[in-house]
Amino acid sequence: MQSQEIYTTKNIPKVHLQDKTRYVCNPAGILSVSACGEIDRMLYALEQQTGIETVVAVVPSIGNEDCFEFSHQLLNEWGVGKKRQE
């Protein structure tokens, strides 16, 4: 049995920071290349039309981390989302 890599907020590639047209981080290849491309196009259009910033990270394991806390920390570290202006 092969052990799978446990991903942390530190070792997930920051694809959107490297290329603003990429929104899907799929380091283990769980999604197909065509699926990633389609999601990238949809999320690019969403951001262009609404200003909403979104990314998708697909990994096989985050260990024992809480999914909500993990995703919140990941988005904060990546700087996803615009600060609310009052």
N, CA and C atoms as an extended XYZ file, in Angstrom:
258
Properties=species:S:1:pos:R:3:atomname:S:1:resname:S:1:resid:I:1 pbc="F F F"
N         0.841       -1.184        0.000 N   MET     1
C         0.000        0.000        0.000 CA  MET     1
C         0.884        1.245        0.000 C   MET     1
N         0.605        2.146       -0.900 N   GLN     2
C         1.402        3.363       -1.019 CA  GLN     2
C         0.780        4.458       -0.163 C   GLN     2
N         1.610        5.141        0.625 N   SER     3
C         1.067        6.223        1.439 CA  SER     3
C         0.891        7.464        0.572 C   SER     3
N        -0.160        8.206        0.864 N   GLN     4
C        -0.402        9.417        0.093 CA  GLN     4
C         0.138       10.620        0.849 C   GLN     4
N         0.556       11.602        0.084 N   GLU     5
C         1.104       12.808        0.681 CA  GLU     5
C         0.010       13.561        1.415 C   GLU     5
N         0.348       14.049        2.592 N   ILE     6
C        -0.559       14.905        3.346 CA  ILE     6
C        -0.182       16.337        3.022 C   ILE     6
N        -1.135       17.081        2.525 N   TYR     7
C        -0.886       18.461        2.134 CA  TYR     7
C        -1.166       19.406        3.289 C   TYR     7
N        -0.357       20.454        3.348 N   THR     8
C        -0.532       21.520        4.330 CA  THR     8
C        -0.685       22.827        3.561 C   THR     8
N        -1.012       23.885        4.271 N   THR     9
C        -1.128       25.184        3.596 CA  THR     9
C         0.224       25.656        3.082 C   THR     9
N         1.294       25.059        3.580 N   LYS    10
C         2.642       25.462        3.161 CA  LYS    10
C         3.135       24.717        1.922 C   LYS    10
N         2.621       23.506        1.660 N   ASN    11
C         3.156       22.745        0.526 CA  ASN    11
C         2.183       22.601       -0.650 C   ASN    11
N         1.059       23.297       -0.603 N   ILE    12
C         0.149       23.307       -1.752 CA  ILE    12
C         0.621       24.408       -2.700 C   ILE    12
N         0.882       24.080       -3.956 N   PRO    13
C         1.359       25.092       -4.908 CA  PRO    13
C         0.373       26.252       -5.060 C   PRO    13
N         0.918       27.446       -5.058 N   LYS    14
C         0.102       28.661       -5.168 CA  LYS    14
C        -0.050       29.041       -6.644 C   LYS    14
N        -0.825       28.258       -7.382 N   VAL    15
C        -0.907       28.436       -8.832 CA  VAL    15
C        -1.465       29.796       -9.229 C   VAL    15
N        -2.433       30.315       -8.478 N   HIS    16
C        -3.043       31.598       -8.850 CA  HIS    16
C        -2.081       32.765       -8.627 C   HIS    16
N        -1.186       32.627       -7.669 N   LEU    17
C        -0.196       33.687       -7.439 CA  LEU    17
C         0.873       33.672       -8.525 C   LEU    17
N         1.097       32.508       -9.133 N   GLN    18
C         2.085       32.376      -10.200 CA  GLN    18
C         1.505       32.739      -11.561 C   GLN    18
N         0.199       32.520      -11.736 N   ASP    19
C        -0.468       32.776      -13.018 CA  ASP    19
C        -1.914       33.157      -12.720 C   ASP    19
N        -2.252       34.420      -12.897 N   LYS    20
C        -3.574       34.944      -12.529 CA  LYS    20
C        -4.722       34.342      -13.329 C   LYS    20
N        -4.434       33.546      -14.365 N   THR    21
C        -5.509       32.899      -15.119 CA  THR    21
C        -5.765       31.470      -14.638 C   THR    21
N        -4.989       31.023      -13.660 N   ARG    22
C        -5.175       29.668      -13.111 CA  ARG    22
C        -5.813       29.759      -11.734 C   ARG    22
N        -6.850       28.993      -11.545 N   TYR    23
C        -7.606       29.006      -10.295 CA  TYR    23
C        -7.641       27.641       -9.621 C   TYR    23
N        -7.249       26.597      -10.338 N   VAL    24
C        -7.318       25.235       -9.809 CA  VAL    24
C        -5.921       24.748       -9.451 C   VAL    24
N        -5.751       24.386       -8.191 N   CYS    25
C        -4.523       23.758       -7.723 CA  CYS    25
C        -4.830       22.272       -7.583 C   CYS    25
N        -4.173       21.466       -8.375 N   ASN    26
C        -4.469       20.038       -8.481 CA  ASN    26
C        -3.155       19.241       -8.477 C   ASN    26
N        -2.342       19.389       -7.405 N   PRO    27
C        -0.987       18.829       -7.437 CA  PRO    27
C        -0.920       17.310       -7.562 C   PRO    27
N        -1.933       16.592       -7.125 N   ALA    28
C        -1.908       15.130       -7.199 CA  ALA    28
C        -2.567       14.605       -8.471 C   ALA    28
N        -3.052       15.503       -9.316 N   GLY    29
C        -3.664       15.084      -10.575 CA  GLY    29
C        -4.999       14.380      -10.412 C   GLY    29
N        -5.743       14.733       -9.388 N   ILE    30
C        -7.045       14.109       -9.144 CA  ILE    30
C        -8.034       14.489      -10.249 C   ILE    30
N        -8.022       15.747      -10.647 N   LEU    31
C        -8.873       16.213      -11.746 CA  LEU    31
C        -8.122       16.090      -13.065 C   LEU    31
N        -8.847       15.915      -14.149 N   SER    32
C        -8.215       15.862      -15.471 CA  SER    32
C        -7.753       17.259      -15.881 C   SER    32
N        -6.823       17.311      -16.805 N   VAL    33
C        -6.334       18.589      -17.324 CA  VAL    33
C        -7.487       19.375      -17.934 C   VAL    33
N        -8.374       18.694      -18.655 N   SER    34
C        -9.499       19.398      -19.278 CA  SER    34
C       -10.471       19.933      -18.235 C   SER    34
N       -10.700       19.189      -17.157 N   ALA    35
C       -11.575       19.677      -16.085 CA  ALA    35
C       -10.969       20.915      -15.431 C   ALA    35
N        -9.668       20.883      -15.177 N   CYS    36
C        -8.996       22.051      -14.591 CA  CYS    36
C        -9.120       23.256      -15.509 C   CYS    36
N        -8.922       23.052      -16.802 N   GLY    37
C        -9.036       24.148      -17.758 CA  GLY    37
C       -10.428       24.742      -17.788 C   GLY    37
N       -11.436       23.900      -17.743 N   GLU    38
C       -12.823       24.380      -17.755 CA  GLU    38
C       -13.138       25.170      -16.483 C   GLU    38
N       -12.714       24.659      -15.339 N   ILE    39
C       -12.935       25.372      -14.076 CA  ILE    39
C       -12.174       26.693      -14.083 C   ILE    39
N       -10.930       26.686      -14.561 N   ASP    40
C       -10.153       27.927      -14.669 CA  ASP    40
C       -10.911       28.965      -15.489 C   ASP    40
N       -11.463       28.561      -16.627 N   ARG    41
C       -12.197       29.497      -17.493 CA  ARG    41
C       -13.446       30.039      -16.799 C   ARG    41
N       -14.175       29.171      -16.096 N   MET    42
C       -15.387       29.613      -15.397 CA  MET    42
C       -15.055       30.593      -14.277 C   MET    42
N       -14.010       30.284      -13.504 N   LEU    43
C       -13.666       31.156      -12.384 CA  LEU    43
C       -13.056       32.468      -12.857 C   LEU    43
N       -12.343       32.449      -13.981 N   TYR    44
C       -11.832       33.685      -14.571 CA  TYR    44
C       -13.004       34.573      -14.984 C   TYR    44
N       -13.990       33.991      -15.650 N   ALA    45
C       -15.169       34.757      -16.068 CA  ALA    45
C       -15.917       35.301      -14.856 C   ALA    45
N       -16.049       34.502      -13.811 N   LEU    46
C       -16.716       34.952      -12.589 CA  LEU    46
C       -16.009       36.162      -12.002 C   LEU    46
N       -14.680       36.092      -11.919 N   GLU    47
C       -13.926       37.217      -11.356 CA  GLU    47
C       -14.043       38.457      -12.237 C   GLU    47
N       -13.973       38.288      -13.548 N   GLN    48
C       -14.072       39.430      -14.457 CA  GLN    48
C       -15.448       40.083      -14.386 C   GLN    48
N       -16.496       39.292      -14.250 N   GLN    49
C       -17.860       39.815      -14.252 CA  GLN    49
C       -18.306       40.356      -12.902 C   GLN    49
N       -17.801       39.776      -11.811 N   THR    50
C       -18.317       40.135      -10.486 CA  THR    50
C       -17.265       40.659       -9.521 C   THR    50
N       -15.996       40.409       -9.802 N   GLY    51
C       -14.935       40.783       -8.873 CA  GLY    51
C       -14.710       39.753       -7.772 C   GLY    51
N       -15.493       38.683       -7.773 N   ILE    52
C       -15.356       37.642       -6.752 CA  ILE    52
C       -14.113       36.808       -7.037 C   ILE    52
N       -13.236       36.704       -6.038 N   GLU    53
C       -12.015       35.909       -6.167 CA  GLU    53
C       -12.248       34.522       -5.570 C   GLU    53
N       -11.958       33.505       -6.347 N   THR    54
C       -12.170       32.123       -5.931 CA  THR    54
C       -11.006       31.272       -6.415 C   THR    54
N       -10.612       30.295       -5.622 N   VAL    55
C        -9.648       29.294       -6.066 CA  VAL    55
C       -10.154       27.924       -5.624 C   VAL    55
N        -9.650       26.892       -6.276 N   VAL    56
C       -10.014       25.520       -5.943 CA  VAL    56
C        -8.722       24.755       -5.687 C   VAL    56
N        -8.640       24.099       -4.538 N   ALA    57
C        -7.493       23.246       -4.228 CA  ALA    57
C        -8.016       21.823       -4.042 C   ALA    57
N        -7.494       20.897       -4.836 N   VAL    58
C        -7.929       19.500       -4.782 CA  VAL    58
C        -6.721       18.657       -4.391 C   VAL    58
N        -6.763       18.098       -3.194 N   VAL    59
C        -5.660       17.276       -2.694 CA  VAL    59
C        -6.230       16.003       -2.068 C   VAL    59
N        -5.458       14.920       -2.056 N   PRO    60
C        -5.977       13.667       -1.515 CA  PRO    60
C        -6.108       13.645        0.006 C   PRO    60
N        -5.301       14.448        0.711 N   SER    61
C        -5.357       14.403        2.171 CA  SER    61
C        -4.818       15.688        2.791 C   SER    61
N        -5.508       16.132        3.841 N   ILE    62
C        -4.993       17.222        4.677 CA  ILE    62
C        -4.762       16.691        6.096 C   ILE    62
N        -4.620       15.380        6.186 N   GLY    63
C        -4.366       14.751        7.482 CA  GLY    63
C        -5.558       14.900        8.403 C   GLY    63
N        -5.299       15.270        9.638 N   ASN    64
C        -6.358       15.422       10.636 CA  ASN    64
C        -6.867       16.852       10.749 C   ASN    64
N        -6.459       17.703        9.826 N   GLU    65
C        -6.879       19.105        9.870 CA  GLU    65
C        -8.383       19.234        9.642 C   GLU    65
N        -8.985       20.230       10.272 N   ASP    66
C       -10.384       20.563       10.035 CA  ASP    66
C       -10.488       21.228        8.665 C   ASP    66
N       -11.373       20.744        7.823 N   CYS    67
C       -11.488       21.224        6.444 CA  CYS    67
C       -11.785       22.724        6.391 C   CYS    67
N       -12.702       23.212        7.223 N   PHE    68
C       -13.051       24.632        7.213 CA  PHE    68
C       -11.858       25.480        7.629 C   PHE    68
N       -11.212       25.118        8.726 N   GLU    69
C       -10.060       25.883        9.212 CA  GLU    69
C        -8.921       25.852        8.200 C   GLU    69
N        -8.694       24.695        7.609 N   PHE    70
C        -7.640       24.542        6.611 CA  PHE    70
C        -7.897       25.469        5.426 C   PHE    70
N        -9.106       25.440        4.894 N   SER    71
C        -9.410       26.272        3.722 CA  SER    71
C        -9.343       27.753        4.066 C   SER    71
N        -9.790       28.133        5.238 N   HIS    72
C        -9.726       29.535        5.664 CA  HIS    72
C        -8.275       30.000        5.757 C   HIS    72
N        -7.435       29.187        6.366 N   GLN    73
C        -6.012       29.524        6.488 CA  GLN    73
C        -5.348       29.587        5.117 C   GLN    73
N        -5.668       28.634        4.248 N   LEU    74
C        -5.084       28.609        2.907 CA  LEU    74
C        -5.441       29.878        2.133 C   LEU    74
N        -6.698       30.258        2.149 N   LEU    75
C        -7.124       31.458        1.422 CA  LEU    75
C        -6.479       32.712        2.000 C   LEU    75
N        -6.353       32.779        3.317 N   ASN    76
C        -5.676       33.926        3.935 CA  ASN    76
C        -4.214       33.991        3.522 C   ASN    76
N        -3.527       32.848        3.530 N   GLU    77
C        -2.114       32.826        3.142 CA  GLU    77
C        -1.929       33.193        1.678 C   GLU    77
N        -2.862       32.802        0.841 N   TRP    78
C        -2.782       33.102       -0.584 CA  TRP    78
C        -3.278       34.502       -0.913 C   TRP    78
N        -3.942       35.165        0.048 N   GLY    79
C        -4.457       36.509       -0.205 CA  GLY    79
C        -5.672       36.521       -1.116 C   GLY    79
N        -6.465       35.464       -1.073 N   VAL    80
C        -7.661       35.391       -1.917 CA  VAL    80
C        -8.801       36.123       -1.222 C   VAL    80
N        -9.522       36.906       -2.000 N   GLY    81
C       -10.630       37.697       -1.466 CA  GLY    81
C       -10.186       39.131       -1.290 C   GLY    81
N       -11.102       40.001       -1.517 N   LYS    82
C       -10.803       41.423       -1.381 CA  LYS    82
C       -11.281       41.899       -0.024 C   LYS    82
N       -10.490       42.769        0.574 N   LYS    83
C       -10.909       43.337        1.843 CA  LYS    83
C       -12.124       44.216        1.610 C   LYS    83
N       -13.064       44.118        2.531 N   ARG    84
C       -14.280       44.912        2.433 CA  ARG    84
C       -13.942       46.384        2.613 C   ARG    84
N       -14.448       47.197        1.722 N   GLN    85
C       -14.229       48.639        1.818 CA  GLN    85
C       -15.489       49.283        2.355 C   GLN    85
N       -15.335       50.128        3.351 N   GLU    86
C       -16.491       50.777        3.975 CA  GLU    86
C       -16.599       52.198        3.507 C   GLU    86
